[in-house]
């Protein structure tokens, strides 16, 4: 099989983005204990970054549509190193939340611009396949960030996790700068009026609105599932520590296997049928996680992981097909809704958790997933 530097660069960009975003989930019980704060307050370390991403993503789309793709992706990786290092020196939860927020400001320049790059440079089945490659990179990054953070925290404290991730981000920036070809099909869209016109056009496009709904459900579901499963598994009778909680995220690697298979199914069967299959897999996994068994909970988390990663790959690939122009603006809107979903996934289940525990969180995720499938089934027509 011939090595494809473009696919490698896209995958590495996705990996670096998610390497940093959710790594803190593996050490949240430790943060709650060290800073003497509640579960909900510790959960803000996730929300701070996702809220920042949602805030800045639309502007990122306009900037990228005017200035290009690769230089913004690589520049954001270098900028991301600074708040990652500073987070490791945070003297209080408030300072940690600040640096996590600054991290979030950098991430859309990686996520949104890379997705726009895929939409610009490919079409048809190639778009689905390269979007799947990008998603595989995000999956591995999501696993690796949490796993590495858990191991580092176990060996040297939670601060060490940020220092290690900063070093890995530097390595990722160097690799993407070398591997990812400069964009060839990019056509700049300059001027505020042109950018705002893109917003108006995209918000009137029901296919894109449905795609944004899928993105919302994807991140809401994965953040809610793994944030509150961590608290479930850290408490008796399981009592898992940071390294063990970080190792739980090995189930993310299931997504690296199923996502390429699902993208091939989507080329053959269509996105909607593949999305329905992913939904069914996720619901089955959530049901399995209700059993009072560590093995069953881990298997259930593997099921919901596989489902949301397939859903994410399908939605990312559909943006380029559904948006006629100003694709980076379309991606920016997607990223905003996506990370609003992630922010709410960290906050909304907190009250459900305190009242109904893990079963209540599962019911909430099932509700969000079901609404997502209904919307996408109505509007995800092939274009």
Phi, psi and omega in degrees: 000127185288135179291131181246103182297329179295314178297319179296318180295318178296316180296319180293324177299315177298322181296314181297320180303308185275345172302321184268328193295312188246012180302329184294341180300326182290340183244010182299317175301323178293318178297317179301320180287314184292322181268357179056055180234170182280171176301315181297320179293320176297325178297340178294341177294333172279313184298325182302316180286316182293325177294320178296318178299313180299324182293317190263344188303317180299321178294326177300319178302315180294319180297315182293321179294338178270323191253340181118188191246295193301315185295329177289320179299308183292319179299321179294325178297317178295318180295328182296334183299323187296303179294334178295316176296315183294329177299326179292341179259005186301125182277349182208169178298323180299317178292322177298318178297322178299310183289330173294324177296317179295321173306314181299329178294332181278329192295324179298333178290345173265303186297300187296319185287326177293318177297319177296322176302314178300315180296325179289314194271352183225172175203158176062222181299330179295325177296315179299316182292316181290325174297323176295321177296317177300315180298322177299321176296319178294323179297311181297320179297319178298318177294309187298319180300314180291317182296313181295318179299318180296316179295314181298318180295323179294324184273322189220012180094161186295333180297324181298332181297321179291324180294318179295317181294327177297318178297317180294327178293321175300314179299320179295319179297318178297317183292317180293321177300326181279317190273318190284120178293153174294149181297144181246329185260000183296133174235117186295145173242106188253151176099143181295320182298317179296320179294316179294327175298323176296319177301311183299317180297316182292323181286350174262000184264107184296331177296319178289321178301317178296322179294321177296324177297321177296315179300317177304311183295323181301305186283325174304313186293315184288323178292314180299315183297310187278333176295311187274337170295326177299316179291325175299314186280340177281340182269165174300148007270003187274310173060042181283144177268181184303316181295320180291321177295321177297323180292334178303330184287003172299339178297340175303329185293342173303323180298329180291336178274313187282332183295313176299323177296319181292323179294326175292321176297321181295323176297323183273315187262338187103158185292320186295315180296320179292323177297318179298320177296318178297317179303312180299321178297317180294317180295320177298318179296318179297319178297319180296325182292349179281346179289142182280062182214132179300318180298318180293320180296316179296317178297321178295320177294326175297321180294314180291328176297311179303317183297309186289330178289324174295314179301318180295317179297319180295318182290320178299317180293334183280337183300312182297329179283324185276332180270125183280328180208179180045052188293329179291327174295318177300318178292321179300318177296320177300314182297320178301310181294321179303312183278338167299318175301317179295320179297314180291330177295335176275334187259308188302317182291350184300313180292325177296318179300314183293331183266319188240355179071201183300319178303323177295320178296319178299315180299321180295317180296319178300319179299314180295317179297320181293319177297320178300313182297320180298317181293312182294322180298325180287322192245350181278070173272143179294140180239000000 
